[in-house]
Amino acid sequence: MQNKKIMPILIVWWLLIIYWILAMFSVSTYESFSITLKTFGDPSNYFFFFRHLRNIMIAIVMALVVYKIPVDFFKKQKNILIITAVTFILQLLVFEKHIWAEYWWARWWINLPGIPSIQPCEFFKLGYILFMAWWLIRKRKEINSDNQLFISFIVINALFLAIFFFIPDFGSALVMGLSVLIMWIFAGMNRKKILLTLGIGAGAVIVLGSIAASISTKFDYLQQRMTYFITGWDDESSKSIWWQNEQALAAIWWWWLIWNGYWKGLQKFGYIPEAQSDFIFAAFSEEVWFIWNLFLLALYFFLMYYVLTRLKNVHDDYGKLIVIWLLSLIIVQVFINIWVNLKILPNTGLTLPFISHGWTALMANCMSLMLIYKIIENK
């Protein structure tokens, strides 16, 4: 704490947590009441709020654990391979039906003895980043001259991302795919191969999506989301995708005219789905003036600006790759979540980093932020 350089990232971190407290305390009341009444028979308006306070404590502890680990630990080949293997195996457990955690409609949560249900993809992303950064830095000089390297990179990423198509978790596949593209650009890939990567990625989405949809009906909801996004058609009487998106838009654009006031939002009462997670940006927008949304965006942009300007302090390319990759995962997910709330993108199921409810996502984000801090400040 004696080093003043610690302040910018910590300030952003704590301001995001404060923003979360204000948003979650208000917008999660209806969901909390409904879930506790149905599950426990004893309704509470603050189930999600108090549970996420616990999540924050866990996330802070895990961030401090990362802070205590020397950066060199993440540079050793043996450690990288172990972390990658553990997170990969953990991710594969979502295909074992006996340890599924039925979390609403999602089946990519798993139950392990002694710990709360976890979403393993959040940890897999960290292992994926460490492995790919380590692999890429060893081959960086050959990135444009060796076609075999390009093919290997595509194959490795295709194997990793295919896992998420068959869960299905297209949101995580989208975030990781875009972060890969950012990493290719940062590593110096030429324009031709960047365009080729985009083409291969688009083709893979179509092929894998078609295969997945043909073998299981659990992909039907994804098809419905995409159909509505492209055609704008849905059954209004069912109050499904059409209803959800329209209510989210109504809540967000309300603040251009007048805002209801803190705690007084109406859309959170069963109109906006997952008001405490996927659509927390929309639910809270109805209650606060637009300046608070601009403040939230300013925090994310400042975090991105600060980290990028501090990259000059990082003296090894491997550390730079990790920082850029971790930062891109956070910022890309921010844009995707907000664009879904604005109906610029179809529903993805992705949460808003540091703001939405979800203990594994919060913990992974806090650990990532701490690792970014350690690397750019040479801790």
C-alpha positions as CSV (number, residue, x, y, z in Angstrom):
1,M,0.0,0.0,0.0
2,Q,3.0,2.3,0.3
3,N,3.4,2.5,-3.4
4,K,1.1,5.2,-4.8
5,K,0.9,3.3,-8.1
6,I,-1.5,0.9,-6.5
7,M,-4.2,3.5,-6.2
8,P,-5.8,3.8,-9.7
9,I,-6.7,0.2,-10.1
10,L,-7.8,-0.2,-6.5
11,I,-10.0,2.9,-6.8
12,V,-11.7,1.7,-9.9
13,W,-12.2,-1.7,-8.3
14,W,-13.8,-0.4,-5.2
15,L,-16.0,2.1,-7.1
16,L,-17.3,-0.7,-9.2
17,I,-18.1,-2.7,-6.0
18,I,-19.9,0.4,-4.6
19,Y,-21.9,0.7,-7.9
20,W,-22.8,-3.0,-7.6
21,I,-24.0,-2.5,-4.0
22,L,-26.3,0.3,-5.0
23,A,-27.6,-1.6,-8.0
24,M,-28.0,-5.0,-6.5
25,F,-29.6,-3.8,-3.3
26,S,-32.5,-2.3,-5.4
27,V,-33.0,-4.4,-8.5
28,S,-32.7,-7.9,-7.0
29,T,-35.6,-7.5,-4.6
30,Y,-38.3,-9.2,-6.7
31,E,-36.1,-12.1,-7.9
32,S,-34.9,-12.6,-4.3
33,F,-38.5,-12.7,-3.0
34,S,-39.7,-15.1,-5.7
35,I,-36.8,-17.5,-5.4
36,T,-36.9,-17.6,-1.5
37,L,-40.6,-18.0,-1.5
38,K,-40.6,-20.9,-4.0
39,T,-37.5,-22.6,-2.6
40,F,-37.6,-22.0,1.2
41,G,-41.2,-20.9,1.8
42,D,-39.7,-17.9,3.7
43,P,-39.5,-14.9,1.4
44,S,-36.7,-12.4,1.6
45,N,-36.1,-9.3,-0.5
46,Y,-32.4,-9.4,0.0
47,F,-31.4,-13.0,-0.8
48,F,-29.2,-12.1,-3.8
49,F,-27.8,-9.0,-2.1
50,F,-26.6,-10.8,1.0
51,R,-25.4,-13.8,-0.9
52,H,-23.3,-11.6,-3.1
53,L,-21.8,-9.8,-0.1
54,R,-20.4,-13.2,0.8
55,N,-19.2,-13.5,-2.8
56,I,-17.4,-10.2,-2.6
57,M,-15.5,-11.4,0.5
58,I,-14.5,-14.6,-1.2
59,A,-13.4,-12.7,-4.3
60,I,-11.3,-10.3,-2.3
61,V,-9.6,-13.1,-0.4
62,M,-8.8,-14.9,-3.7
63,A,-7.5,-11.6,-5.2
64,L,-5.1,-11.3,-2.2
65,V,-4.0,-14.9,-2.7
66,V,-3.1,-14.0,-6.3
67,Y,-1.3,-10.9,-5.0
68,K,0.9,-13.0,-2.7
69,I,1.9,-15.4,-5.6
70,P,5.1,-14.2,-7.4
71,V,4.6,-13.4,-11.0
72,D,7.4,-15.8,-11.9
73,F,5.1,-18.6,-10.8
74,F,2.9,-17.9,-13.8
75,K,5.8,-18.0,-16.2
76,K,7.1,-21.5,-15.4
77,Q,6.1,-24.1,-18.0
78,K,5.2,-26.8,-15.4
79,N,2.9,-24.5,-13.5
80,I,1.2,-23.3,-16.7
81,L,0.6,-26.8,-17.9
82,I,-0.8,-27.9,-14.5
83,I,-3.2,-24.9,-14.3
84,T,-4.3,-25.5,-17.9
85,A,-4.9,-29.2,-17.2
86,V,-6.9,-28.6,-14.0
87,T,-9.1,-25.9,-15.5
88,F,-9.6,-28.0,-18.6
89,I,-10.7,-31.0,-16.6
90,L,-13.0,-28.9,-14.5
91,Q,-14.6,-27.5,-17.6
92,L,-15.2,-31.0,-19.0
93,L,-17.2,-31.9,-15.8
94,V,-20.1,-30.0,-17.1
95,F,-20.8,-32.9,-19.5
96,E,-21.2,-35.3,-16.5
97,K,-24.9,-35.1,-15.8
98,H,-24.5,-36.5,-12.2
99,I,-22.8,-33.3,-11.0
100,W,-24.9,-30.7,-12.9
101,A,-26.3,-27.9,-10.9
102,E,-29.7,-27.0,-12.3
103,Y,-29.4,-23.2,-12.0
104,W,-32.6,-22.0,-13.7
105,W,-32.2,-23.1,-17.3
106,A,-28.3,-23.2,-17.3
107,R,-26.5,-26.5,-17.1
108,W,-23.0,-25.4,-17.1
109,W,-22.8,-25.0,-13.4
110,I,-21.4,-28.0,-11.4
111,N,-21.7,-29.2,-7.9
112,L,-18.5,-30.3,-6.2
113,P,-18.4,-31.5,-2.5
114,G,-17.8,-28.8,0.1
115,I,-18.1,-25.7,-2.2
116,P,-21.0,-23.8,-3.7
117,S,-22.0,-24.4,-7.3
118,I,-19.4,-23.0,-9.6
119,Q,-19.3,-22.0,-13.3
120,P,-16.0,-23.6,-14.4
121,C,-15.7,-21.6,-17.6
122,E,-14.6,-18.6,-15.6
123,F,-11.6,-20.5,-14.4
124,F,-11.1,-22.2,-17.7
125,K,-10.6,-18.7,-19.3
126,L,-7.7,-18.0,-17.0
127,G,-6.0,-21.3,-17.7
128,Y,-6.7,-20.8,-21.4
129,I,-5.0,-17.4,-21.3
130,L,-1.9,-18.6,-19.5
131,F,-1.5,-21.5,-21.9
132,M,-2.1,-19.6,-25.1
133,A,0.1,-16.7,-24.1
134,W,2.9,-19.1,-23.2
135,W,2.5,-21.0,-26.4
136,L,2.2,-17.9,-28.6
137,I,5.2,-16.1,-27.1
138,R,7.4,-19.1,-27.9
139,K,6.3,-18.8,-31.6
140,R,5.9,-15.1,-31.9
141,K,8.7,-14.5,-34.4
142,E,7.2,-17.0,-36.7
143,I,3.6,-15.7,-36.5
144,N,3.5,-14.5,-40.1
145,S,6.1,-16.7,-41.8
146,D,5.1,-20.2,-40.6
147,N,1.8,-21.4,-42.0
148,Q,2.0,-24.5,-39.9
149,L,2.0,-22.3,-36.8
150,F,-1.2,-20.6,-38.0
151,I,-2.9,-23.9,-38.6
152,S,-1.8,-25.2,-35.2
153,F,-3.2,-22.1,-33.5
154,I,-6.5,-22.4,-35.3
155,V,-6.8,-26.1,-34.4
156,I,-6.0,-25.6,-30.7
157,N,-8.5,-22.8,-30.3
158,A,-11.1,-24.7,-32.3
159,L,-10.8,-27.6,-29.8
160,F,-11.1,-25.3,-26.8
161,L,-14.0,-23.3,-28.1
162,A,-15.9,-26.3,-29.4
163,I,-16.4,-27.3,-25.8
164,F,-18.6,-24.2,-25.2
165,F,-20.7,-24.8,-28.3
166,F,-21.7,-28.2,-27.1
167,I,-22.5,-27.1,-23.5
168,P,-24.0,-24.8,-24.9
169,D,-22.4,-21.6,-23.8
170,F,-22.2,-19.4,-26.9
171,G,-21.6,-16.3,-24.8
172,S,-18.3,-17.6,-23.4
173,A,-17.2,-18.8,-26.9
174,L,-17.9,-15.4,-28.3
175,V,-15.9,-13.6,-25.6
176,M,-13.0,-16.0,-25.9
177,G,-13.1,-15.9,-29.7
178,L,-12.9,-12.1,-29.8
179,S,-10.1,-12.0,-27.3
180,V,-8.2,-14.4,-29.4
181,L,-8.6,-12.1,-32.4
182,I,-7.4,-9.1,-30.3
183,M,-4.4,-11.2,-29.2
184,W,-3.5,-12.1,-32.8
185,I,-3.6,-8.4,-33.7
186,F,-1.5,-7.4,-30.7
187,A,1.0,-10.2,-31.5
188,G,1.6,-8.7,-35.0
189,M,-0.4,-10.9,-37.3
190,N,-0.8,-9.5,-40.8
191,R,-4.2,-8.4,-42.2
192,K,-4.6,-11.4,-44.5
193,K,-4.4,-13.9,-41.6
194,I,-6.6,-11.8,-39.5
195,L,-9.3,-11.8,-42.2
196,L,-8.8,-15.5,-42.6
197,T,-9.2,-16.1,-38.9
198,L,-12.5,-14.2,-39.0
199,G,-13.7,-16.3,-41.9
200,I,-12.7,-19.5,-40.2
201,G,-14.4,-18.4,-37.0
202,A,-17.6,-17.5,-38.7
203,G,-17.7,-20.8,-40.6
204,A,-17.0,-22.7,-37.4
205,V,-19.9,-21.0,-35.7
206,I,-22.3,-22.0,-38.5
207,V,-21.1,-25.6,-38.7
208,L,-20.9,-26.2,-35.0
209,G,-24.2,-24.5,-34.4
210,S,-25.9,-26.6,-37.0
211,I,-24.5,-29.8,-35.7
212,A,-25.4,-28.9,-32.1
213,A,-29.0,-27.9,-33.0
214,S,-29.5,-31.2,-34.9
215,I,-28.5,-33.4,-32.0
216,S,-30.4,-31.8,-29.1
217,T,-33.5,-29.7,-28.4
218,K,-31.7,-27.8,-25.6
219,F,-30.4,-25.5,-28.3
220,D,-33.9,-24.4,-29.3
221,Y,-33.8,-21.3,-27.0
222,L,-30.6,-20.1,-28.8
223,Q,-32.4,-20.5,-32.2
224,Q,-35.3,-18.5,-30.8
225,R,-33.0,-15.7,-29.7
226,M,-31.3,-15.5,-33.0
227,T,-34.6,-15.7,-35.0
228,Y,-36.0,-12.8,-33.0
229,F,-32.8,-10.7,-33.3
230,I,-32.8,-11.1,-37.1
231,T,-36.5,-11.0,-37.9
232,G,-37.9,-9.1,-34.9
233,W,-40.7,-11.6,-34.7
234,D,-41.9,-13.4,-31.5
235,D,-45.1,-14.4,-29.8
236,E,-45.9,-11.3,-27.7
237,S,-48.6,-13.2,-25.7
238,S,-45.9,-15.6,-24.4
239,K,-43.9,-12.8,-22.9
240,S,-40.7,-14.6,-23.9
241,I,-37.8,-13.1,-25.8
242,W,-39.7,-10.3,-27.4
243,W,-41.2,-9.2,-24.1
244,Q,-37.9,-9.4,-22.3
245,N,-35.9,-7.3,-24.8
246,E,-38.7,-4.7,-25.1
247,Q,-38.9,-4.2,-21.4
248,A,-35.1,-3.9,-21.1
249,L,-35.1,-1.2,-23.8
250,A,-38.0,0.6,-22.1
251,A,-36.1,0.6,-18.8
252,I,-32.8,1.9,-20.4
253,W,-34.3,4.6,-22.6
254,W,-36.5,5.9,-19.8
255,W,-33.7,7.9,-18.3
256,W,-33.4,10.1,-21.4
257,L,-36.7,11.7,-20.4
258,I,-37.1,11.2,-16.7
259,W,-35.9,8.6,-14.2
260,N,-38.1,7.0,-11.6
261,G,-35.7,7.4,-8.7
262,Y,-33.6,5.0,-6.7
263,W,-35.5,2.0,-5.5
264,K,-38.6,3.0,-7.5
265,G,-38.0,1.1,-10.8
266,L,-41.0,-1.0,-12.1
267,Q,-39.4,-3.2,-14.8
268,K,-37.5,-5.2,-12.2
269,F,-40.7,-6.7,-10.9
270,G,-40.8,-9.7,-13.2
271,Y,-40.6,-7.8,-16.5
272,I,-36.9,-7.7,-17.1
273,P,-35.4,-11.3,-16.9
274,E,-32.5,-11.9,-14.6
275,A,-32.5,-8.3,-13.3
276,Q,-29.7,-9.1,-10.8
277,S,-27.4,-10.6,-13.5
278,D,-27.7,-10.5,-17.3
279,F,-29.9,-7.4,-17.4
280,I,-28.7,-5.5,-14.3
281,F,-27.7,-2.6,-16.5
282,A,-31.2,-2.2,-17.9
283,A,-32.9,-2.7,-14.5
284,F,-30.8,-0.1,-12.8
285,S,-31.0,2.4,-15.6
286,E,-34.7,2.9,-14.9
287,E,-33.9,4.1,-11.4
288,V,-30.9,6.4,-12.0
289,W,-30.1,9.4,-14.2
290,F,-28.0,8.7,-17.3
291,I,-25.0,10.4,-15.6
292,W,-24.6,7.2,-13.5
293,N,-24.5,5.0,-16.6
294,L,-21.9,7.3,-18.0
295,F,-20.0,7.1,-14.7
296,L,-20.0,3.3,-14.9
297,L,-18.8,3.3,-18.5
298,A,-16.1,5.9,-17.5
299,L,-14.8,3.4,-14.9
300,Y,-14.4,0.7,-17.5
301,F,-12.7,3.0,-20.0
302,F,-10.4,4.4,-17.4
303,L,-9.4,0.9,-16.3
304,M,-8.6,0.1,-20.0
305,Y,-6.8,3.4,-20.5
306,Y,-4.7,3.1,-17.3
307,V,-3.6,-0.5,-18.0
308,L,-2.7,0.2,-21.6
309,T,-0.6,3.3,-20.7
310,R,1.2,1.3,-18.0
311,L,2.2,-1.5,-20.4
312,K,5.5,0.3,-21.0
313,N,6.5,-0.9,-17.5
314,V,6.2,-4.5,-18.5
315,H,9.6,-5.6,-19.8
316,D,8.7,-9.1,-21.0
317,D,6.4,-10.0,-23.9
318,Y,4.8,-12.8,-22.1
319,G,3.6,-10.5,-19.3
320,K,2.2,-8.0,-21.9
321,L,0.3,-10.8,-23.6
322,I,-1.3,-11.9,-20.4
323,V,-2.3,-8.3,-19.5
324,I,-3.8,-7.6,-22.9
325,W,-5.6,-10.9,-22.9
326,L,-7.1,-10.5,-19.4
327,L,-8.1,-6.9,-20.1
328,S,-9.7,-7.8,-23.4
329,L,-11.8,-10.6,-21.7
330,I,-13.2,-8.0,-19.2
331,I,-13.8,-5.2,-21.6
332,V,-15.2,-7.3,-24.4
333,Q,-17.7,-8.8,-22.0
334,V,-18.7,-5.3,-20.8
335,F,-19.5,-4.3,-24.4
336,I,-21.4,-7.5,-25.2
337,N,-23.5,-7.3,-22.0
338,I,-24.5,-3.7,-22.6
339,W,-25.1,-4.2,-26.3
340,V,-27.4,-7.1,-25.4
341,N,-29.3,-4.8,-23.0
342,L,-29.6,-2.3,-25.9
343,K,-30.7,-5.0,-28.3
344,I,-27.6,-4.4,-30.5
345,L,-26.7,-8.1,-30.0
346,P,-28.9,-11.1,-29.4
347,N,-29.1,-12.4,-25.8
348,T,-25.9,-14.2,-24.8
349,G,-26.4,-14.9,-21.1
350,L,-23.2,-13.0,-20.3
351,T,-23.0,-10.9,-17.1
352,L,-21.6,-7.4,-16.6
353,P,-18.1,-7.7,-15.0
354,F,-17.9,-6.7,-11.3
355,I,-21.6,-5.6,-11.3
356,S,-23.8,-8.7,-12.0
357,H,-24.6,-11.4,-9.5
358,G,-22.4,-14.5,-9.7
359,W,-19.6,-15.5,-7.4
360,T,-17.4,-17.4,-9.8
361,A,-17.4,-14.6,-12.4
362,L,-16.7,-12.0,-9.7
363,M,-13.9,-14.1,-8.2
364,A,-12.3,-14.7,-11.7
365,N,-12.6,-10.9,-12.5
366,C,-11.0,-9.9,-9.2
367,M,-8.2,-12.4,-9.6
368,S,-7.6,-11.2,-13.2
369,L,-7.5,-7.6,-12.1
370,M,-5.0,-8.4,-9.3
371,L,-2.8,-10.3,-11.8
372,I,-2.9,-7.4,-14.2
373,Y,-1.9,-5.0,-11.4
374,K,1.0,-7.3,-10.3
375,I,2.4,-7.5,-13.9
376,I,2.1,-3.8,-14.9
377,E,3.4,-2.6,-11.6
378,N,6.2,-5.2,-11.5
379,K,5.1,-6.6,-8.1
